[in-house]
Amino acid sequence: MSKYEPQVNDYVIWKGKSELDKGWVYFKCDDYITIEVGTKPKPHCSVVRDVIHCKYHCLLLCYHWDWNQLEYVKTRKSVYDET
């Protein structure tokens, strides 16, 4: 059985020791990934709608030794894909 290697834009479920977290893989390097579990609009973006970075992101840090606890669900085309 092959080991799952998380990639940016994968939706994953992290079955950790005490909780179940899920979200999009937002960043990846050799040592860890970040999982986006929530977003919140920035206050100025309700007025200025053409700004690219209009959200605060809540991210979890998942080190490579915990990747075996991740369950792959699906992949999105880009961070701008809302489906």
Backbone hydrogen bonds in HBPLUS format (Angstrom, degrees):
<---DONOR---> <-ACCEPTOR-->    atom                        ^
c    i                          cat <-CA-CA->   ^        H-A-AA   ^      H-
h    n   atom  resd res      DA  || num        DHA   H-A  angle D-A-AA Bond
n    s   type  num  typ     dist DA aas  dist angle  dist       angle   num
A0010-ASP N   A0007-GLN O   3.11 MM   3  5.71 142.6  2.26 142.5 140.0     1
A0009-ASN N   A0025-VAL O   2.94 MM  16  5.31 171.3  1.95 149.3 147.3     2
A0076-ARG N   A0009-ASN O   2.93 MM  67  5.48 161.5  1.96 155.4 160.7     3
A0025-VAL N   A0010-ASP O   2.80 MM  15  5.43 158.6  1.85 159.4 166.8     4
A0011-TYR N   A0074-LYS O   2.66 MM  63  5.27 168.3  1.68 161.2 161.6     5
A0073-VAL N   A0011-TYR O   2.85 MM  62  5.44 149.6  1.94 176.4 166.7     6
A0012-VAL N   A0023-GLY O   2.91 MM  11  5.72 167.1  1.92 163.5 160.2     7
A0023-GLY N   A0012-VAL O   3.06 MM  11  5.72 153.3  2.13 155.7 163.9     8
A0013-ILE N   A0071-GLU O   2.91 MM  58  5.03 151.5  1.99 139.3 148.7     9
A0071-GLU N   A0013-ILE O   2.76 MM  58  5.03 150.2  1.84 144.5 154.6    10
A0014-TRP N   A0021-ASP O   2.62 MM   7  5.11 168.5  1.63 161.9 165.8    11
A0021-ASP N   A0014-TRP O   3.10 MM   7  5.11 164.4  2.12 144.5 145.6    12
A0015-LYS N   A0069-GLN O   3.01 MM  54  5.37 167.3  2.03 153.9 150.0    13
A0024-TRP N   A0036-GLU O   3.23 MM  12  5.11 133.3  2.47 139.5 136.3    14
A0036-GLU N   A0024-TRP O   2.68 MM  12  5.11 162.9  1.71 160.4 157.1    15
A0026-TYR N   A0034-THR O   2.83 MM   8  5.51 160.0  1.86 145.4 152.2    16
A0034-THR N   A0027-PHE O   2.98 MM   7  5.24 150.1  2.07 139.4 142.5    17
A0029-CYS N   A0032-TYR O   3.00 MM   3  5.65 156.7  2.05 168.9 176.1    18
A0064-HIS N   A0031-ASP O   2.86 MM  33  5.43 153.0  1.93 148.9 143.3    19
A0033-ILE N   A0062-CYS O   2.91 MM  29  5.33 153.8  1.98 141.6 149.3    20
A0062-CYS N   A0033-ILE O   2.91 MM  29  5.33 171.9  1.92 161.4 161.4    21
A0035-ILE N   A0060-LEU O   2.84 MM  25  5.02 151.8  1.92 138.4 148.0    22
A0060-LEU N   A0035-ILE O   2.84 MM  25  5.02 154.8  1.90 136.0 143.7    23
A0037-VAL N   A0058-CYS O   2.92 MM  21  5.81 153.9  1.99 158.3 166.7    24
A0058-CYS N   A0038-GLY O   2.85 MM  20  5.06 173.5  1.86 148.0 147.1    25
A0040-LYS N   A0056-TYR O   2.99 MM  16  5.12 145.8  2.10 140.9 146.6    26
A0056-TYR N   A0040-LYS O   2.69 MM  16  5.12 167.5  1.70 159.4 161.1    27
A0042-LYS N   A0054-CYS O   2.98 MM  12  5.49 163.2  2.00 132.5 132.9    28
A0045-CYS N   A0042-LYS O   3.06 MM   3  5.51 147.5  2.17 113.6 123.3    29
A0046-SER N   A0043-PRO O   3.33 MM   3  6.01 164.1  2.36 115.9 119.9    30
A0047-VAL N   A0044-HIS O   3.17 MM   3  5.56 151.7  2.26 105.7 113.9    31
A0048-VAL N   A0044-HIS O   2.91 MM   4  6.10 178.1  1.91 158.5 159.1    32
A0066-ASP N   A0063-TYR O   2.87 MM   3  5.63 163.4  1.89 125.9 131.6    33
A0067-TRP N   A0064-HIS O   3.23 MM   3  5.22 164.5  2.25 104.3 109.0    34
A0069-GLN N   A0066-ASP O   2.89 MM   3  5.59 166.3  1.91 123.8 128.5    35
A0070-LEU N   A0067-TRP O   3.13 MM   3  5.32 165.6  2.15 110.7 113.8    36
A0081-ASP N   A0078-SER O   3.07 MM   3  5.32 164.9  2.10 110.4 115.0    37
